[in-house]
Amino acid sequence: IALIEAAEAEGTLRPGGTIVEGTSGNTGIGLAVAAAVKGYRCVFTIPDKMSDEKIRLLRAFGARVIVTPTVEPDHPEYYGTVARRIAEETPNCFLADQFYNQVNPDAHYRTTGPEIWEQTEGRVTHFVASPGTGGTISGAARFLKERNPDVRVIAGDPEGSVFAGYSRTGEVGEGAAYKVEGIGNDKLPATLHFDWIDEFRTVDDHTSFHMARRITREEGLFVGGSTGLIVHIAVEIAREVDDPEACIVAILCDTGERYLSKVFNDKWLEENGMGDLVDRPESPDGREER
């Protein structure tokens, strides 16, 4: 909503206009919801590695969805490049540009950071999130550290993303494919402000999905793989910190209903080499359920 309202205030998005964005799904869904209420058209490009549920949700809100191949950022069919091309060719169009639009982290500076500070009554000692655009972690971390510079900000990064390596060496390495959606990247977004982040930790797909399934089964919280990655790190920190007053805040990004075809699909897990995560409950008579 902040991206749209800023564009309206600037006059770059006018009545009857079109919102265009390259998205891994969740920001697109937020834009599509707001556009439906405000009466804008939407066009989204989304890589083919993303779940069918996200694509169907976008279309359910009336958006046009263009599925692009999962390719390197310099490829002409890269989802961000395709979105920019569509925006340039479409009259009365606003490119949300979540990876470069500073309204993104500013919105979390104004909302997410204060919410965490107020709801913990200023007791937060650790903040754990995982950057995709970096807007959530950058904006919230800036607010929290302005209130208390001792708050430690830890970023989770999927194995294959370039963020963690860049944070340590200052060089952008070569990315690799990974299955967790919506976080990490093979390029550096302008909305990711490394100065506000104390540490990056890398987690692989298997560990992330295992924790997502554990959270669902043990806590009744239906979450996706990115949340699994974040909570895995939060649990690591909880084991490491020897302070009864520690208050570790972790972001639970979205709902597991968007990953029924993947993280919570036994067949998909087996096809992707993670069949050991499949746990089939037995019926009362001891027979395996199907």
ABEGO torsion letter per residue (X at the ends): XAAAAAAAAAGABBBGBBBBBBBAGAAAAAAAAAAAAAGBBBBBBBBAABBAAAAAAAAAAGBBBBBBBBBBAABAABAAAAAAAAAAABBGBBBAGAAABAAAAAAAAAAAAAAAAAAAGGABABBBBBBAAGAAAAAAAAAAAAABAABBBBBBBBBGBAAAAAAAAGBBBBBBBBABBGBEBABBBAABBAAABABBBBBBAAAAAAAAAAAAAAAGBBBBAAAAAAAAAAAAAAAABBBAABBBBBBBABBAAAAAABAABAAAAAAAGAAAABBBBBBAAGBBBX
